[in-house]
Amino acid sequence: MVKRRTFAAFLCAVIALFSQVCHAQYTTDWLGNTYGTLATHVGNTARSMWVAPEGVIYTASLWDENEGGVAIYQNGQSLGSIGTHADFQGSAITGNATSIFAALQYNRSFGSGSVGRYNRATQTRDLIIPVSTWTSVQHADVITGLATAGSLLYASDFFGNRVRVYTTDGVWQQDIQVTGPGALALDSAGNLWVAQQGAGTIVEFSPGGALLNTIQMPAASRPSALYFDAASGQLMVGDQGPDMNIKRYSIAGTPTLVSTFGIQGGYLDTTTGIKGQVGDKRFTRVVGIGRDAAGTLYVLNNPWGGAWDMGRNGATDLHAYDSNGNLQWKLQSLNFEAVAAPDPLTDATLFYSGAHIYTGTAGGTFVANTVDPFTYPSDPRLNMSDTQRDEHFGQMVAVGGNRILVASGQNPGIFYFFHFNPASGYIAIPDASIPGTAFNTTRQVTGGFCIDSRGDVWAGLDRTNHIYHYPMTGFDGTGKPTWGSAVTISIPQTIRPLTRIIYLPESDTMILAQGIAGSWDWTAMQSRIEVYHGWSAGNTTRPNPVINLTSANPKSITAAGNYLFVGYVHTVPNIDAFNLTTGQLDNTLTNSSPGTVDVGNDVDSMYGLRAYLRAAGEYVITKDNYNGSSIVVYRWTP
């Protein structure tokens, strides 16, 4: 009897161990957000901030897919949110003991240029204050600053070139004329300070509207945030010009610069770190400053990159410091509608999105912002008129030690190329685009895009029924890549219209995915995927295997080693792994850590998956998660 019990216990242990091993074939992790669940995640793209005396922090964003646009934090934790995901512009917020005031997003009912008042206790809106006559602006900030003092509310009407003064119940009191007003602050005497970001100046007005003083900052400075520090009697100014720091001015008498907070040059400084590297005081774009009654200082950064749809900047970076300037904690949401690619040079230790670099696990570490707006002001990632809204989807290859980053939008017809070199550190240097002169075409890429591990570019140019193969010809002395003239290959009839291309040089394998014939939506995929072994050797007509997907609405594919990974839209968050030799479905990645890691609803982007095969045989797959403003990371060893 004892032997039987012992054997039974042993058998159960073996079964349990086997079960654990099978279940542990892949792990689920995340990057780009301090917290990995929807309930705790850091809100998307905070662009303004107000701090209550008790240390409750309110930030405003243009868009957060799964919570209100005003996020609430305290002691490094989320306390929820206010409003809907699309109520706010994100450009300005302030508050008092009972209410929050925030610039509202363009609305079909009342247009743009209004401020909403929200009850802090009930978190409901109880008043709309129409501030500006510019009510038809959809893709820019109309209200650029807000502040309160006692029973008064001050609002910067940017296009109206004035600061408007109301009671906190919305009754107009007066207008103060000032060109291009931005961030606002009120000092202990009730005087109003107004940042003129474009001019690099800060002007002071009396409570009655009389001009008192002007602070002329250095020529390249751009005052982006103001805060009056009552304890010191100083005005704190966030400078998003090349200094990338916070300047402190004594305002007793003639305003005088007395000190700064943060590394001179911020994340672009090369004396305390690598150019592009972020850090505790290596600020990017300071957009909010606040202090609580306990003396804790809060600094809100909004790292560079993004277009008119500012909800897709993909960056909230909030730091808290004690009264001695020591970092206490950080809250970060560095991704929204985007994905980061594993870096081949570090065997998938680093991950590159279109604008940021990450490393680590369980939220990871924000390594660098790869955009330098001063050296490269024409960087397409800064183009506010870009039709793709952003370029936060990253693809990364390494050729002979040289990295090439390709950045694109959610459903792109154009792809942008960047390179790196030691002198520029982590900064991605703009090179070319397709369509563009470097590839001698003006046609958009509607039939699939791939940059392979050799640096060659494969593109299905619009309405040509051909794949254009641009062989890479090398790098110049700065690391800039160049490509030769296109070699055209007729798209096999069996896979037309073509919508996705992946080429794996290591095995000479071409993967082609079919679009939907006659559809206006060239971004959509059909169920048929053809795999050609020996493509460059001449096999461009005999696919083997042919994979016929059975799950609905395939949207994104990626491949590495011997596997094709497929994600779906409007259905499930699953990632299916198909064997490229047999065509069989070998695994489905769902979530090995439910309750700990949110994996989103689906893949709502053409290039929202990236994959890499590590040297030890582990596959690393990254996935866009716009729900949790994060990047899901699967690690799988077949």
Summary of the structure (lengths in Angstrom):
residues: 638
radius of gyration: 26.5
end to end distance: 40.1
largest distance: 97.0
contacts: 2359
relative contact order: 0.10
helix: 7%
strand: 45%
